[in-house]
Amino acid sequence: MLKTHNQVLLGALRGLDVVLAFLAWEFAYRARFFWLNWPTADYIPDHAEYLKAAFAAALLTALTFSLANVYRTQSFIRPRQDFLFLLRGGLYLFLTLIGVAFYYREFSYSRVHTLYFLVFLLLLLVLSRYLARKSMKWLHRHGYHLRKIAVIGSGETALNFAQRLAGYQRTGILLKGVLSLQSGTSLPTSLPQFNDLEELVQRIQRQEIDQVFLALSPTEQTYLPQLKEQFAELWVDLHIVPNLGSFRTLHTETENFEGMPVVTIVRSPLFGWNRLLKRGLDMVGAAAALLIFGPIMLLIAGLVRLSSAGPIFYRQERMGLDGRTFNALKFRSMRLDAEQRTGAVWASKDDDRCTPIGRFIRKVSLDELPQLFNVLRGEMSLVGPRPERPVFIEQFKKQIPDYMLRHKVKAGITGWAQINGWRGNTSLEKRIEFDLYYIERWSLWFDIKILFLTIFRGFVDPNAY
């Protein structure tokens, strides 16, 4: 609903941002070499070269802002959140331009000019959003671009939906009232209400309502035939909000299959282009990490071999995407007979099963570097929930609601939970909460952010042992 209601607005903003990026590039050229000329330029470069680059900068703005999720209705109605998304998109664009300029050797562009461009672009974007909000407010005040909505239902689903609709008034979505079909049901006084179905029908006939949402509780489903007959004689748009009970939703989507609506409740975010993009990041990132950490890995392999008898690597069965198991590689950090006495248990602080070198590499998380080979083989990803042993999963899935949803993406070497300190013998519930947060909000930029933060938070951790 929000997507279709605001598609013209968001489409206009996309086109406007391209124009503003072009203008900001031109303003930056004038400011850098003429208006301010700070720091003083040694010479004035050919304007024609910068004019050609302006078109490329405008197109890169459109692409980068789309990937950075700048165009979100939820952000547009909250100015502060919108500014943060614009700032993030601008920073991503700046880094992209610097990267492109580094590989483009036919002409050397001023990096100071690129900074000027970012400043001008952000100023123009903030101004454009301010004017867009004022324009939308004027349109709404004069009765344009409005959606007048009624909600039918009295259960938790209906109330939650109605309360969320009430927060979107700035976009022109107006909640006109809620109708309970069950006698004796009291609705919150903060929500407008209809007395009965007859009143709702009369207001529809007076064109005071153009959208009706059925959010019926299980006990209200018996009213469907009556509602179908009633609304068949009206011109109002009709929608159904399904009551999913206690189901945890994950990337919910509705599609049409041979004329039948199908609601997807749980789905991995990694399909189509998303899967290819993440796999590309994994391949490039793992190969680069092996080049960087290769000498360290050779040194650790030698120390493991010298410090205790046994193989250099340790293979342990773990569960990954869609419940498929694989052998995760690690540098061996414990004695060969580590689990003969204890069985399958989690490592603990000052675990006497660890070898001297093993205790150190576990403390700084270097024992997990061989999992880069798991990434190259496609069994793991650089970023994702940490893989767990099947013997523990059988226990956890019965104790922790929605635990198995973490297997809708590949397991990762690092992850959102890990860089926030939820690793080792910490709360499993909090770890799953962070894992599901990552899956629900996955994007390529989120992966890049986690990889960047891993440099500072991912290696040394008090709970790594």
FENFEN-V731860 format. One record per pair of residues at least 6 apart in sequence whose C-alpha atoms are under 6 Angstrom apart, sorted by the first residue. I is the first residue (numbers start at 1). GAP is how many residues later the second one is. D is the distance in Angstrom with one decimal. If there is no record, write none. Layout:
i=I gap=GAP d=D
i=I gap=GAP d=D
//
This chain:
i=18 gap=40 d=4.9
i=21 gap=37 d=5.0
i=21 gap=100 d=6.0
i=22 gap=32 d=5.3
i=22 gap=36 d=5.3
i=24 gap=93 d=5.5
i=24 gap=96 d=5.2
i=24 gap=97 d=5.2
i=25 gap=29 d=5.8
i=25 gap=92 d=5.3
i=28 gap=85 d=5.8
i=28 gap=88 d=5.1
i=28 gap=89 d=4.9
i=32 gap=81 d=5.8
i=65 gap=24 d=5.3
i=68 gap=21 d=5.7
i=70 gap=15 d=5.4
i=75 gap=6 d=5.4
i=75 gap=7 d=4.6
i=76 gap=6 d=5.5
i=146 gap=26 d=4.5
i=146 gap=27 d=5.9
i=147 gap=26 d=4.8
i=147 gap=27 d=6.0
i=148 gap=26 d=5.0
i=148 gap=61 d=4.8
i=148 gap=62 d=5.5
i=149 gap=25 d=6.0
i=149 gap=26 d=4.9
i=149 gap=27 d=5.5
i=149 gap=60 d=5.8
i=149 gap=62 d=4.7
i=149 gap=63 d=5.8
i=150 gap=26 d=5.6
i=150 gap=27 d=5.2
i=150 gap=28 d=5.9
i=150 gap=62 d=4.9
i=151 gap=27 d=4.7
i=151 gap=61 d=5.9
i=151 gap=62 d=4.8
i=152 gap=26 d=5.7
i=152 gap=27 d=4.7
i=152 gap=62 d=5.0
i=152 gap=63 d=5.9
i=153 gap=27 d=5.0
i=153 gap=62 d=5.1
i=153 gap=63 d=4.6
i=154 gap=26 d=4.9
i=155 gap=62 d=5.1
i=158 gap=57 d=4.9
i=177 gap=15 d=4.4
i=177 gap=16 d=4.4
i=177 gap=17 d=5.9
i=178 gap=15 d=4.6
i=178 gap=16 d=5.9
i=179 gap=14 d=6.0
i=179 gap=15 d=5.1
i=210 gap=26 d=5.0
i=211 gap=25 d=5.7
i=211 gap=26 d=4.8
i=212 gap=26 d=5.0
i=213 gap=26 d=4.7
i=213 gap=27 d=5.5
i=214 gap=26 d=4.7
i=214 gap=27 d=5.9
i=215 gap=26 d=4.8
i=249 gap=16 d=5.1
i=249 gap=17 d=5.5
i=250 gap=16 d=4.5
i=250 gap=17 d=5.8
i=251 gap=16 d=5.7
i=252 gap=12 d=5.3
i=252 gap=13 d=4.8
i=253 gap=10 d=5.8
i=253 gap=11 d=5.1
i=254 gap=8 d=5.6
i=254 gap=9 d=4.4
i=255 gap=6 d=5.8
i=255 gap=7 d=5.4
i=268 gap=140 d=5.0
i=282 gap=99 d=6.0
i=282 gap=100 d=5.7
i=283 gap=93 d=5.9
i=286 gap=86 d=5.5
i=301 gap=11 d=6.0
i=304 gap=8 d=5.9
i=305 gap=7 d=5.9
i=312 gap=19 d=6.0
i=312 gap=20 d=5.7
i=313 gap=17 d=5.6
i=313 gap=18 d=4.6
i=313 gap=19 d=5.1
i=314 gap=15 d=5.9
i=314 gap=16 d=5.2
i=314 gap=17 d=5.8
i=314 gap=18 d=4.9
i=315 gap=12 d=5.5
i=315 gap=13 d=5.6
i=315 gap=14 d=5.0
i=316 gap=11 d=5.1
i=316 gap=12 d=5.4
i=317 gap=9 d=5.6
i=317 gap=10 d=4.5
i=318 gap=7 d=5.4
i=318 gap=8 d=5.6
i=318 gap=69 d=5.8
i=318 gap=70 d=5.3
i=318 gap=71 d=4.5
i=319 gap=6 d=4.3
i=319 gap=68 d=5.8
i=319 gap=69 d=5.9
i=320 gap=87 d=5.9
i=320 gap=90 d=5.5
i=320 gap=91 d=5.2
i=321 gap=86 d=4.9
i=321 gap=87 d=5.8
i=321 gap=88 d=5.3
i=321 gap=89 d=4.5
i=322 gap=85 d=5.3
i=322 gap=86 d=5.7
i=329 gap=41 d=5.5
i=329 gap=42 d=5.2
i=330 gap=37 d=5.4
i=330 gap=38 d=5.0
i=330 gap=40 d=5.4
i=331 gap=36 d=4.8
i=333 gap=21 d=5.7
i=333 gap=22 d=5.9
i=333 gap=25 d=3.7
i=334 gap=19 d=5.4
i=334 gap=20 d=4.2
i=334 gap=21 d=5.3
i=335 gap=18 d=6.0
i=338 gap=15 d=5.5
i=349 gap=116 d=5.7
i=361 gap=6 d=5.3
i=362 gap=103 d=5.4
i=363 gap=101 d=5.2
i=363 gap=102 d=5.2
i=364 gap=95 d=5.1
i=364 gap=96 d=4.8
i=365 gap=94 d=5.2
i=374 gap=6 d=5.5
i=375 gap=6 d=5.2
i=380 gap=30 d=5.5
i=380 gap=31 d=5.2
i=380 gap=32 d=5.6
i=381 gap=29 d=5.8
i=381 gap=30 d=6.0
i=381 gap=31 d=4.6
i=382 gap=30 d=5.0
i=382 gap=31 d=5.2
i=383 gap=29 d=4.4
i=383 gap=30 d=5.9
i=383 gap=31 d=5.1
i=383 gap=32 d=5.1
i=384 gap=27 d=4.9
i=384 gap=28 d=3.8
i=384 gap=31 d=4.9
i=385 gap=26 d=5.0
i=385 gap=27 d=5.4
i=385 gap=30 d=5.7
i=385 gap=50 d=5.7
i=386 gap=25 d=5.4
i=386 gap=26 d=5.4
i=387 gap=24 d=5.1
i=397 gap=6 d=5.4
i=417 gap=14 d=5.5
i=417 gap=17 d=5.1
i=419 gap=38 d=5.4
i=419 gap=39 d=5.2
i=422 gap=9 d=5.5
i=424 gap=39 d=5.2
i=424 gap=40 d=5.9
//
